[in-house]
Structures are given as C-alpha cells and as structure tokens.
Amino acid sequence: MKTMKWMMPAAVVVSMSLSLVGCGGQPSDNGQSPRTQEQNLGPNKEFYGSDTLKEVLIAANVQSAAGLTIEGKGSGVGEGCLRNGSSPYCIGRQQTLAPMSRDFKAGTCPGGTASGGACCPGESSNAVALDAVSAFVRSTTYSALPNNSISTADLKKVFCGDGTGSASTCVSNWSALGRPTAGAIAKYRRDDLSGTTDTFKSLVGCTTFCSDVTVILDESSANPAACATTDSATVCIGKLAASNANAIGYAGDSARRTGNAALKVNGIAPTPANVRKLLASNPAGVYPLSRKLFLNENVNYTKTAEEQALYDWVYSTNTQDFENLLVEQGFIACSDVSPLDCGGDLGRGSGVCQGL
C-alpha cells in the first residue's frame, strides 16, 4: 500500500459560523436557533485525526472532492481539534469531525455527559468499521513461533514488562517467547497521541512502556531507514515488521503488507469473524485486541463546507463506497447486511456519546 498525501485547494475560503445549542440540543440544520461562533480549519484546510484511518480518509477526501488536507497525527490530536485545541496543530476548536481509532476519552470535559465525563455537549461517537490492533512480525518469525501466537501476558512483558516499564520485567529476547532462533527483539510502537496506543495499553494492561521500545511517528525523518519520510506511522510499522526478523510492532490492520504477518493473540486470529464477535451479546472467542473505528463529530456545530462535503459523501451519497474503501484498506465491515451497519443510525451515536 502506497502512502498518499493530497491537498486539494478549496474554491472559496470559507469562514463559517457555528450553531451551538445546549446539552441535549440538536444540530442547527434541524431548526434550532444558533449562537454564532467563529470556525475555521487551518490555512490549508488541515484535517487531523487517526493515523490508522489516514489512508482511507485521503481516498475519501479525493473521491468526495472535499478539499481537505488529511494530516493524521493521531486520534488524540483529532479529539483535541474537535474540542479546545491540540497544540501545536490546532489553535482552539478547529474541526467538527475527527477520524478516531478509539472512542472519546473520559476526563477531558468537566461536567460532561456519560461516565467519567467522556462526552462534551453535542459529541457523537460515529462507528464506521471494526479493526484489530495486531502484533506484526516478519512472516518467518510468525511461522517459527508456537501456534503462530503470542499471549496478552507476553505482549505486556515485551512492551511494558510488569505494566510499569520496569527494566527487570521487560522481555527483550525472542528465546523467551519460544522462537527457536534467539535474537534481541526490535520493538516498535505508536506515540502517545495515538488511539491505537490508548487501545493497546487498555487491553494489554500497560501504563508505561519499556525503555527499549522505539516510538514511530507520522511522516518523520527520525523513523528507521526502512521507512520513507512520507510514510504514516502505521505504514512504517508494517514495513519494519516485514524487513526485520527480530521486529515486532503493534498497529492497526492496515499495516499488513507482503513480508509481515499478524500474530494470533491467545491463540485467536484477527479474522473478520473473530473481530465481529466484539459486537455480539456474548463475545466469547473474540480477538482480544478488537476495537471500533470512528468518524466522530459534534452535532452542535455547523461543519465547514469541506467537512460537510466529506460528511455528505460518507453518510448520504456514497455510504457503500466509503465502506468499500475501509475494507480495501484492511478494516472490517461491522456486518454483511448493509454498509456502516455499526449500530445507531449508520453507526452514528453507537458509541459512548450520542450527540446530547
């Protein structure tokens, strides 16, 4: 999969006013009286959010002719740009939409709705697909490990030791994981703004990473030589796993490529059937690192023309095409019944925040 970065100029520079209603209100296009607030994307229509979803948003931006500049940088950045700013990327709240590889994070909206104050007024958790956070290794290492598998306990030991990053508890040689050929483990992870990192830490039980884990950044010249400076962090981790028999890195499923493989976790493969069990009332046999992916929004604010074009393409005119893009990038459709069949209204409001 080749990394693309497109910037399509907008025909008109738009400064839009936003409609804000109280907690439990509806968006302005449902007839509510607005309070005007200034809203602007960045000078080049920068659009921040999940690096995992970056490639599919680039493709959707092109097909919808929305005119956004898809930047990635992480779910934490997108969430910040949707809320009160995410220095150094956003000055104040610059976005009404944000692609995120996790749901809204609790504790950032004092007095907010939902458990722990996870939701600012008007926020809607819009699930669009499912994904497996996978432990990627070179294909030869995959074949050499017992049952082609790693346990969540061993993943924790490799990346976080006892969970706190204590050096004495960190596993750093493949021999400890049952590979016949010993070798120092080359460990790669997403940064702390990443929703994938939030998901990994939550599901594996990490608070602090081992000191020998290398952080991979989006489009960075500091990444190892196997990666191009135009590579997203997800693509880079996929390349590193494919090129080094001693490498292991966690990433979303779109990191798959020729030469790497996603390990089973606790003996369960990250297949569509096993990931979809996340949505079942009895999720027995679910792949342990399954998650939902989101195109989150705040319904209390009017979208910029560029965001509205993308939103309309996703939810009104090309819903099946958007799901096809997601599946082509390696993500998993929520069901085989209809596109964006992730609960709620086309997945809108199907997570912790319902747009209240």
Phi, psi and omega per residue, in radians:
M1 nan 2.174 -3.123
K2 -1.572 2.486 3.113
T3 -1.468 2.349 3.128
M4 -2.144 2.527 2.978
K5 -2.320 2.017 -3.057
W6 -2.018 2.440 2.967
M7 -2.217 1.954 -3.120
M8 -1.845 2.070 -3.074
P9 -1.156 2.423 3.077
A10 -1.379 2.510 -3.131
A11 -1.200 -0.545 -3.104
V12 -2.325 2.338 3.022
V13 -1.398 2.086 -2.977
V14 -1.899 2.240 2.953
S15 -1.933 1.947 -2.966
M16 -1.878 2.545 2.989
S17 -1.625 2.672 -3.026
L18 -2.018 2.592 3.078
S19 -1.751 2.171 3.141
L20 -2.144 2.152 3.075
V21 -2.068 2.971 -3.041
G22 -1.249 3.067 3.137
C23 -1.013 2.225 -3.098
G24 1.606 0.002 -3.130
G25 -1.374 3.131 -3.126
Q26 -2.049 2.818 3.128
P27 -1.120 2.775 -3.021
S28 -1.102 -0.474 -3.121
D29 -1.299 0.015 3.007
N30 -1.757 0.251 2.959
G31 1.678 0.160 3.135
Q32 -1.348 2.625 3.104
S33 -1.315 2.246 -3.036
P34 -1.517 2.711 2.816
R35 -1.950 2.149 -3.009
T36 -1.286 2.297 2.996
Q37 -2.388 2.625 3.131
E38 -1.351 2.440 3.093
Q39 -2.457 2.200 3.059
N40 -2.499 2.412 2.892
L41 -1.251 3.133 3.089
G42 -1.160 3.035 -3.056
P43 -1.060 -0.463 3.095
N44 -1.929 0.450 3.140
K45 1.049 0.677 3.128
E46 -1.068 2.436 -3.093
F47 -2.329 1.923 -2.996
Y48 -1.778 2.733 3.084
G49 2.822 -2.731 -3.024
S50 -0.929 2.246 3.008
D51 -1.237 -0.561 3.097
T52 -1.008 -0.693 -3.099
L53 -1.621 0.091 -3.026
K54 -1.036 -0.841 -3.066
E55 -1.121 -0.718 -3.127
V56 -1.240 -0.551 3.086
L57 -1.256 -0.591 3.034
I58 -1.033 -0.827 -3.136
A59 -1.135 -0.733 3.135
A60 -1.156 -0.639 3.105
N61 -1.091 -0.730 3.125
V62 -1.164 -0.839 -3.066
Q63 -1.180 -0.546 3.132
S64 -1.521 -0.144 -3.071
A65 0.936 0.674 -3.076
A66 -1.251 -0.517 3.119
G67 1.456 0.362 3.082
L68 -1.528 2.741 2.968
T69 -1.859 1.826 -3.030
I70 -1.354 2.061 -3.012
E71 -1.885 -0.353 -3.046
G72 1.168 -2.270 3.134
K73 1.533 -0.311 3.062
G74 2.220 2.655 -3.139
S75 -1.075 -0.612 3.120
G76 -1.098 -0.628 3.088
V77 -1.192 -0.807 3.119
G78 -1.047 -0.753 3.109
E79 -1.078 -0.731 3.101
G80 -1.103 -0.730 3.140
C81 -1.179 -0.414 3.091
L82 -1.415 -0.337 -3.064
R83 -1.917 -1.816 -2.978
N84 -1.983 0.286 3.135
G85 1.945 2.691 -3.113
S86 -2.495 1.392 -3.101
S87 -1.020 2.439 0.050
P88 -1.625 0.273 -2.988
Y89 -1.558 -0.749 -3.055
C90 -2.150 2.381 3.034
I91 -1.743 1.777 -3.054
G92 1.281 -2.928 -3.103
R93 -1.403 1.921 -3.066
Q94 -1.903 -0.231 -3.066
Q95 -2.205 2.665 3.017
T96 -1.867 -0.353 3.049
L97 -2.032 2.664 3.029
A98 -2.687 2.032 2.990
P99 -1.178 2.278 -3.085
M100 -2.453 2.457 3.127
S101 -1.666 0.247 2.990
R102 -2.599 2.962 3.085
D103 -1.382 3.055 3.094
F104 -1.001 2.513 -3.097
K105 -1.590 2.400 3.120
A106 -1.253 2.740 2.980
G107 1.571 -0.033 -3.104
T108 -1.801 -0.057 3.094
C109 -2.200 1.555 3.121
P110 -0.963 2.227 -3.120
G111 1.385 0.107 -3.121
G112 -1.224 2.940 -3.133
T113 -1.433 2.977 -3.138
A114 1.242 2.969 -3.019
S115 -1.096 2.324 3.091
G116 1.242 0.220 -3.126
G117 1.208 0.645 -3.073
A118 -1.208 -0.469 -2.974
C119 -1.995 2.184 2.915
C120 -1.299 2.713 3.120
P121 -0.930 2.292 3.081
G122 1.574 -0.138 -3.077
E123 -1.314 2.414 -3.132
S124 -2.212 2.195 3.097
S125 -1.504 1.835 -3.030
N126 -1.837 1.634 3.129
A127 -1.234 2.379 3.141
V128 -2.109 -0.319 -3.090
A129 -2.966 3.085 3.044
L130 -2.021 2.797 -3.104
D131 -2.661 2.733 2.990
A132 -1.909 2.185 2.890
V133 -1.323 2.020 -3.004
S134 -1.951 2.630 2.999
A135 -1.654 1.830 -3.061
F136 -1.597 2.377 3.055
V137 -2.394 2.972 3.050
R138 -1.167 2.593 -3.081
S139 -0.983 -0.625 3.131
T140 -1.193 -0.613 3.082
T141 -1.218 -0.700 3.065
Y142 -0.941 -0.817 -3.097
S143 -1.205 -0.482 -3.064
A144 -1.468 -0.359 -3.097
L145 -1.402 2.507 3.133
P146 -0.958 2.154 3.119
N147 1.062 0.328 -3.131
N148 0.927 0.641 -2.927
S149 -2.383 2.757 2.972
I150 -2.377 2.554 3.120
S151 -1.514 2.772 3.046
T152 -1.087 -0.564 3.108
A153 -1.122 -0.711 3.127
D154 -1.280 -0.614 3.039
L155 -1.027 -0.742 3.108
K156 -1.077 -0.769 -3.135
K157 -1.121 -0.675 -3.124
V158 -1.169 -0.814 -3.008
F159 -1.641 -0.492 -3.005
C160 -2.366 0.031 -3.095
G161 1.090 -2.132 3.110
D162 -1.398 0.093 -3.101
G163 1.935 -0.386 -3.104
T164 -1.804 0.040 -3.136
G165 1.400 0.205 3.134
S166 -1.012 2.169 -3.043
A167 -1.014 -0.611 -3.087
S168 -1.229 -0.267 -3.121
T169 -1.897 -0.057 -3.133
C170 -1.403 2.284 3.087
V171 -1.528 2.217 -3.013
S172 -2.274 0.181 3.100
N173 -2.370 2.416 -3.093
W174 -1.077 -0.417 -3.141
S175 -1.062 -0.522 3.136
A176 -1.260 -0.247 -3.129
L177 -1.832 0.093 3.046
G178 1.619 0.136 3.069
R179 -1.372 2.287 -3.087
P180 -1.024 -0.589 -3.134
T181 -1.683 2.072 3.134
A182 -1.236 2.857 3.106
G183 2.952 2.521 3.109
A184 -1.150 2.293 -3.108
I185 -1.319 2.204 3.007
A186 -1.625 1.952 -2.973
K187 -1.864 2.344 -3.105
Y188 -2.298 2.444 -3.140
R189 -2.476 2.858 2.986
R190 -1.350 2.838 -3.095
D191 -1.407 -3.126 -3.008
D192 -1.395 -0.060 3.014
L193 -1.579 -0.052 -3.026
S194 -1.470 2.309 2.992
G195 -1.140 -0.510 3.084
T196 -1.129 -0.701 3.073
T197 -1.136 -0.751 3.089
D198 -1.007 -0.780 -3.141
T199 -1.128 -0.815 -3.123
F200 -1.033 -0.854 -3.109
K201 -1.075 -0.723 -3.118
S202 -1.151 -0.782 -3.042
L203 -1.406 -0.474 -3.122
V204 -1.632 -0.463 3.123
G205 1.707 0.665 -3.124
C206 -1.788 2.543 2.902
T207 -2.051 -0.683 -3.118
T208 -2.336 2.409 -3.105
F209 -1.478 2.713 3.026
C210 -1.092 2.666 -3.056
S211 -1.247 -0.296 -3.112
D212 -1.645 0.256 3.083
V213 -1.613 2.194 -3.129
T214 -1.549 2.268 3.109
V215 -1.497 2.241 3.108
I216 -1.817 2.271 -3.073
L217 -1.895 2.813 3.109
D218 -1.297 2.195 3.038
E219 0.875 0.930 -3.051
S220 -2.057 2.380 3.053
S221 -1.283 -0.195 3.117
A222 -1.410 -0.196 3.128
N223 -1.205 2.759 3.127
P224 -0.987 2.799 -2.976
A225 -1.094 -0.385 3.135
A226 -1.140 -0.287 -3.073
C227 -1.822 2.519 3.012
A228 -1.465 2.711 3.138
T229 -1.199 -0.225 3.088
T230 -1.607 -0.060 -3.094
D231 -1.290 2.407 2.916
S232 -1.168 2.833 3.130
A233 -1.072 -0.640 3.137
T234 -1.117 -0.816 3.118
V235 -1.084 -0.728 -3.128
C236 -1.061 -0.797 3.125
I237 -1.084 -0.683 3.078
G238 -1.078 -0.715 3.110
K239 -1.156 -0.732 -3.122
L240 -1.114 -0.712 3.110
A241 -1.132 -0.644 -3.131
A242 -1.262 -0.492 -2.980
S243 -1.693 -0.168 -3.029
N244 -2.365 2.069 -3.107
A245 -1.147 -0.292 3.139
N246 -1.739 0.074 -3.049
A247 -1.530 2.600 2.915
I248 -2.542 2.388 3.114
G249 -2.630 2.506 3.080
Y250 -1.693 2.520 -3.126
A251 -2.927 2.959 3.016
G252 -1.181 2.920 -2.991
D253 -1.162 -0.287 3.126
S254 -1.277 -0.011 3.024
A255 -1.383 -0.104 3.131
R256 -1.067 2.482 3.060
R257 -2.874 2.966 3.109
T258 -1.030 2.244 3.096
G259 1.818 -0.288 3.065
N260 -2.049 2.978 3.130
A261 -2.635 2.632 3.116
A262 -1.665 2.092 -3.138
L263 -1.117 2.581 2.865
K264 -1.128 2.661 3.061
V265 -2.136 2.158 -3.015
N266 0.975 0.563 3.114
G267 1.406 0.061 -3.100
I268 -1.889 2.167 -3.113
A269 -1.390 2.602 3.123
P270 -1.416 1.001 3.131
T271 -1.463 2.781 3.077
P272 -0.940 -0.734 -3.126
A273 -1.096 -0.716 -3.114
N274 -1.298 -0.550 3.097
V275 -1.297 -0.652 -3.135
R276 -1.131 -0.326 3.076
K277 -1.106 -0.268 3.053
L278 -1.004 -0.549 -3.095
L279 -1.561 -0.100 -3.073
A280 -1.350 2.667 3.093
S281 -1.156 -0.519 3.042
N282 -2.126 1.666 -2.999
P283 -1.450 0.633 3.111
A284 -1.062 2.342 3.131
G285 1.412 0.159 3.130
V286 -1.182 2.504 3.027
Y287 -1.044 2.231 -2.945
P288 -1.081 -0.427 -3.103
L289 -1.933 0.696 3.093
S290 -1.398 2.653 3.125
R291 -2.726 2.894 2.987
K292 -1.663 2.675 3.019
L293 -1.994 2.612 -2.940
F294 -2.344 2.622 2.827
L295 -2.051 1.452 -2.992
N296 -1.366 2.767 -3.105
E297 -2.628 2.928 2.917
N298 -2.042 1.972 -3.027
V299 -1.328 -0.140 -3.139
N300 -1.434 -0.079 -3.076
Y301 -2.129 2.564 3.092
T302 -1.377 2.304 3.138
K303 -1.258 2.616 2.969
T304 -1.144 2.872 3.141
A305 -1.001 -0.673 -3.118
E306 -1.187 -0.792 3.111
E307 -1.119 -0.701 -3.132
Q308 -1.098 -0.683 3.114
A309 -1.084 -0.754 3.099
L310 -1.135 -0.794 -3.105
Y311 -1.065 -0.796 3.139
D312 -1.106 -0.678 3.135
W313 -1.132 -0.712 -3.113
V314 -1.231 -0.793 -2.927
Y315 -1.836 -0.143 -3.073
S316 -2.118 -0.898 -2.934
T317 -1.854 -0.450 -3.013
N318 -2.413 0.701 -3.086
T319 -1.005 -0.771 3.131
Q320 -1.161 -0.670 3.115
D321 -1.102 -0.675 3.113
F322 -1.143 -0.768 3.100
E323 -1.103 -0.650 3.094
N324 -1.062 -0.718 3.086
L325 -1.066 -0.751 3.126
L326 -1.048 -0.803 -3.119
V327 -1.174 -0.688 3.102
E328 -1.073 -0.529 3.136
Q329 -1.459 0.000 3.080
G330 1.778 0.037 3.114
F331 -1.481 3.011 -2.976
I332 -2.057 2.174 3.075
A333 -1.107 2.500 -3.097
C334 -1.113 -0.518 3.090
S335 -2.738 2.976 3.049
D336 -1.675 0.086 -3.018
V337 -1.421 -0.891 -3.114
S338 -2.717 2.793 -3.084
P339 -1.174 2.548 3.138
L340 0.912 0.689 -3.109
D341 -1.491 1.130 -3.011
C342 -1.917 0.330 -3.079
G343 1.678 2.911 -3.130
G344 1.050 -2.578 3.114
D345 -1.738 1.719 -3.042
L346 0.951 0.645 3.140
G347 1.467 -0.146 -3.102
R348 -1.273 2.248 -3.116
G349 1.305 0.317 -3.071
S350 -1.607 -0.014 3.090
G351 -1.823 -2.597 -3.037
V352 -1.246 -0.443 -3.082
C353 -1.931 2.283 -3.059
Q354 -1.949 0.338 3.086
G355 1.361 0.483 -3.113
L356 -1.699 nan nan
